[in-house]
Amino acid sequence: MAKVNISPNRTTDKTIRTIDRKREQERKKMFHRAKDHATEFASKLTQRLIDREIIETTSVSAVREAFEAQLAKLGYIEEFELQMKIAPIRTIAQDPNVVSLYFTQYIVEDLINNAAIQDVFGDDLDIYRAVDSVFRVLRP
């Protein structure tokens, strides 16, 4: 009878692939839930950022519409684009929410250039905490 050779590298690779698949499925579910409830999340996020004095704006509706547009396209974003977007702040939290990371970086990099935004206050962690307080419900 032949002896079965179980390579530790093979089992490790299999475990890593399983974990990656699980994370990918979790991410897709979060993106689709965010997209399906875009109006609700955009309103909550806008209000939370204003209440915590993270953003100063001349038009709340313009900010809400910008968030809705980002939520709508979130389900169609490519993996490479997502990773490039969140790379600068990936280590901001121990087990970060991908949607919260994406929106934190969106606020820091892109939303600040919106004509309705006067200023963005706070550091990346303050912004992440405010954003994550809204998107925390997306996690399974």
C-alpha positions as CSV (number, residue, x, y, z in Angstrom):
1,M,0.0,0.0,0.0
2,A,1.3,3.4,-1.0
3,K,1.9,6.0,1.6
4,V,0.0,9.3,1.0
5,N,2.3,12.3,1.1
6,I,0.5,15.3,2.5
7,S,2.6,18.4,1.8
8,P,2.3,21.1,4.5
9,N,2.5,23.8,1.8
10,R,-0.4,22.3,-0.1
11,T,-2.7,22.3,2.9
12,T,-1.6,25.8,3.8
13,D,-2.3,27.0,0.3
14,K,-5.7,25.3,0.4
15,T,-6.5,27.0,3.7
16,I,-5.4,30.4,2.3
17,R,-7.6,30.0,-0.8
18,T,-10.6,29.1,1.4
19,I,-10.1,32.1,3.6
20,D,-9.7,34.4,0.5
21,R,-12.9,33.0,-1.1
22,K,-14.8,33.6,2.1
23,R,-13.5,37.2,2.3
24,E,-14.4,37.8,-1.3
25,Q,-18.0,36.5,-0.8
26,E,-18.3,38.6,2.3
27,R,-17.1,41.7,0.4
28,K,-19.5,41.1,-2.5
29,K,-22.5,40.7,-0.1
30,M,-21.5,44.0,1.6
31,F,-21.2,45.8,-1.7
32,H,-24.6,44.6,-2.9
33,R,-26.3,45.5,0.3
34,A,-24.7,48.9,0.3
35,K,-25.8,49.4,-3.4
36,D,-29.4,48.2,-2.7
37,H,-29.8,50.7,0.2
38,A,-27.7,53.5,-1.3
39,T,-30.2,56.3,-0.5
40,E,-30.5,55.3,3.1
41,F,-26.8,54.9,3.6
42,A,-26.0,58.1,1.8
43,S,-28.4,60.1,4.0
44,K,-27.1,58.5,7.2
45,L,-23.4,59.0,6.2
46,T,-23.9,62.7,5.2
47,Q,-25.7,63.4,8.5
48,R,-23.2,61.6,10.6
49,L,-20.3,63.5,9.0
50,I,-22.0,66.8,9.5
51,D,-23.0,66.0,13.1
52,R,-19.4,65.0,14.0
53,E,-18.1,68.1,12.3
54,I,-16.0,66.1,9.9
55,I,-17.2,67.9,6.8
56,E,-18.3,71.5,6.2
57,T,-20.6,71.9,3.2
58,T,-22.7,74.4,1.4
59,S,-25.1,71.8,0.0
60,V,-26.1,68.7,1.9
61,S,-28.0,67.3,-1.1
62,A,-24.9,67.5,-3.3
63,V,-22.9,65.5,-0.8
64,R,-25.7,63.0,-0.4
65,E,-25.9,62.6,-4.2
66,A,-22.1,62.1,-4.4
67,F,-22.3,59.4,-1.8
68,E,-25.3,57.7,-3.6
69,A,-23.3,57.7,-6.8
70,Q,-20.4,56.0,-5.1
71,L,-22.6,53.5,-3.5
72,A,-24.3,52.7,-6.8
73,K,-21.0,52.0,-8.5
74,L,-19.5,50.1,-5.6
75,G,-20.8,46.7,-6.8
76,Y,-19.0,47.2,-10.2
77,I,-15.6,48.3,-9.0
78,E,-12.7,46.1,-10.0
79,E,-10.6,44.4,-7.4
80,F,-7.4,46.2,-8.5
81,E,-9.1,49.6,-8.3
82,L,-10.5,48.9,-4.9
83,Q,-7.1,47.8,-3.6
84,M,-5.4,50.8,-5.0
85,K,-8.0,53.1,-3.4
86,I,-7.8,51.6,0.1
87,A,-4.0,50.9,0.1
88,P,-2.9,54.1,1.9
89,I,-5.3,53.4,4.9
90,R,-5.5,49.6,4.9
91,T,-3.8,49.4,8.4
92,I,-6.0,52.0,10.0
93,A,-8.0,49.4,12.0
94,Q,-7.3,45.9,13.1
95,D,-10.2,44.2,11.2
96,P,-11.4,47.0,8.9
97,N,-14.6,47.1,7.0
98,V,-13.8,47.4,3.3
99,V,-16.7,49.7,2.5
100,S,-15.7,52.0,5.4
101,L,-12.1,52.0,4.1
102,Y,-13.2,52.8,0.6
103,F,-15.5,55.7,1.7
104,T,-12.9,57.1,4.1
105,Q,-10.4,57.3,1.3
106,Y,-13.1,58.7,-1.0
107,I,-13.8,61.5,1.4
108,V,-10.1,62.3,1.9
109,E,-9.1,62.1,-1.8
110,D,-12.1,62.8,-4.0
111,L,-14.9,64.4,-2.0
112,I,-12.7,67.2,-0.9
113,N,-12.6,68.4,-4.5
114,N,-16.4,68.6,-4.7
115,A,-17.6,72.1,-5.1
116,A,-20.1,71.7,-2.3
117,I,-17.4,70.8,0.3
118,Q,-15.8,73.7,2.1
119,D,-13.4,71.7,4.2
120,V,-12.8,68.2,5.7
121,F,-11.7,68.1,9.3
122,G,-10.0,65.4,11.4
123,D,-7.5,62.7,10.6
124,D,-8.0,59.5,8.7
125,L,-8.9,57.6,11.9
126,D,-11.6,60.1,12.9
127,I,-13.1,59.9,9.4
128,Y,-12.9,56.1,9.4
129,R,-14.7,55.9,12.8
130,A,-17.5,58.1,11.6
131,V,-17.9,56.3,8.3
132,D,-17.7,52.9,10.0
133,S,-20.4,53.8,12.5
134,V,-22.8,54.0,9.5
135,F,-21.5,51.0,7.5
136,R,-21.0,48.7,10.5
137,V,-24.4,47.1,9.8
138,L,-23.2,45.7,6.5
139,R,-20.9,43.2,8.1
140,P,-22.3,39.7,8.4
